[in-house]
Amino acid sequence: MLGRILFVCTGNQCRSPAAEMILRHHLGAGSGGYEIWSAGTRAPDGVGIHPLTAQALAHLGVPVRRHASRRITAEDVQGADLVLCATRQHRAEVASLMRGASARTFTICEFARITRAVDGAHDSSLSEMVGAMSRRRVLDQPREPSLDDLADPIGGGPQQHRAAVEILDLKCQEIVHLLMTRGYSVGIPARKHAVSMSAPTRPQVGGTWPSCSGRRGSTLAIESPEASPGDSPSAGTQHS
């Protein structure tokens, strides 16, 4: 096994399971030698992926796997070489679960952004690459911190879920590009994987360019609540 990657959001029903399935899809058979899983900071146990997120994944040709939501534990964090979160708040919550976890915990958008500035040797392990990324992020800050967050599509309609999934697809392609072409997946030929090694083209959603934060022209702002019964982590507002 080349490494263990954990995705985290709130309810483990939209963003983190979608990211898990997208990364598995782009890494190819056997997930490219990586163990990949997801959890939520306030997730109920045993809830399936949100139907609108599943539809958005299917639209991109990503196989929708059987999924049951679960809450993150300190053991999850301890066992992961890399933790990728939907937002900075999730990143902070993960860091609070285990001393030293912050050095290997990023938001998904943050990690994808920093991949463009980090080069690796062909014998680098995933943990060594994550260490390099952690050191680099001190020098590589976004124009606005909120740009490292991926807005929650829960409560929105198909357009919001599709926008979130398309952003995740772009970010996962950047991450796979790093894993497959910069030597962190030693022994796994890049040609066996479906993801293009050229720079991905940003898809247009609803006539605007999607951003992680749901700002600056993105369509991720929640417009019309269409929450699905039974998908709520609590009796109140749903979260992905």
Secondary structure, DSSP 8 states (H G I E B T S, - for coil): --EEEEEEESSSSSHHHHHHHHHHHHH-GGGGGEEEEEEETT--SS----HHHHHHHHHTT---------B--HHHHHH-SEEEESSHHHHHHHHHHSTTGGGGEEEHHHHHHHHTT----TT--HHHHHHHHHHHHTT---SSGGGG-----TTS-HHHHHHHHHHHHHHHHHHHHHHHHSSSSTT--GGGS-S-SS------BTTB---TTS-TT-S-S--S----TT--SSSS----
